[in-house]
């Protein structure tokens, strides 16, 4: 294995996948854009770059300091190669850092996940809006700090061009700051939990065998673009702490601006992000060739589809899921061990935490129930278009998710109840 080779480390007792001390999770471009755009919509209310860019900078600084230490990488040129290879391996696109110095510089690329998939999927952005590559902007700023052993927050950044604005490339400018940004280190692996992947009785679905098979699937980026196309979507392996912290910090900023009455609105948006993820990422997985080869041979009942997707989740870094009783078309109750959002949040001081559960998980598992019991994904091939999404979630949600126990409220292990409305 070369010095620049990037290897994720499965933590099977946690349902986590770690790189450079950071849990990484698989998500698709639809979820990435929904969550980012929902936060970006608040740009007139608070400076959203302080959430979307600064959070990525914190995480990348911690990640690459750890990764360089693990690899014994002292040489600047080698460190740059490791950052470039990590960027590509994780599906963020393709960048070259040769022109970057300790004082900063510019980076240009025609391939960046957020910009490329936005331009290919959605209508052009209105004139005057900035580019969409917030994550990569912060990620590269934090990486530059780590490359040159600079303190966290000492590098500033701005996006200067974007595919969504009709430019042929995405561009960022990086520069040293006289006054450091008020950033804090990433929570890293967080307040992690360990457990065993539950094997339900009365089913042929081999939970551990499916998890291990999915762990072995090569989610390989295109060698030119650095983008990962699989399951009918474009995937990334982003640090789970990024999703968690931008959700937490967005809620905090909104409550500071409007008071507690805005809380239900923000939580509903985060629940909706779970629906988007269930529909696009997990729906794509459940209709993929990989699913047909690895999982579908064991599926006899609709409930088996619930077990099958639960076996996939720890392999993509989300944590472990246990159905306490066999699911039914009207109800299901699941336990979550080391769920990546609550694991990160549990490591934060309680007085600084605004989320007391994972609204994303509420929407996600409600979405899985809707795909199986309302859309009948176990019976037919579905067309994942806007019409189907509206019928499942926007014209009256069929299922509701509720945290009946939350480790963030010191009530015991995370436990989510799904009920048909």
PyMOL commands that set and color helices and strands:
alter all, ss='L'
color gray80, all
select helices_A, chain A and resi 29-40+49-71+76-89+113-121+134-147+163-165+207-215+240-258+260-285+289-294+296-298+302-316+340-345+350-352+359-374+386-394+407-409
alter helices_A, ss='H'
color red, helices_A
select strands_A, chain A and resi 9-11+16-19+22-28+104-109+155-161+170-176+228-230+233-239+320-323+331-337+399-405+414-420
alter strands_A, ss='S'
color yellow, strands_A
deselect
rebuild
show_as cartoon
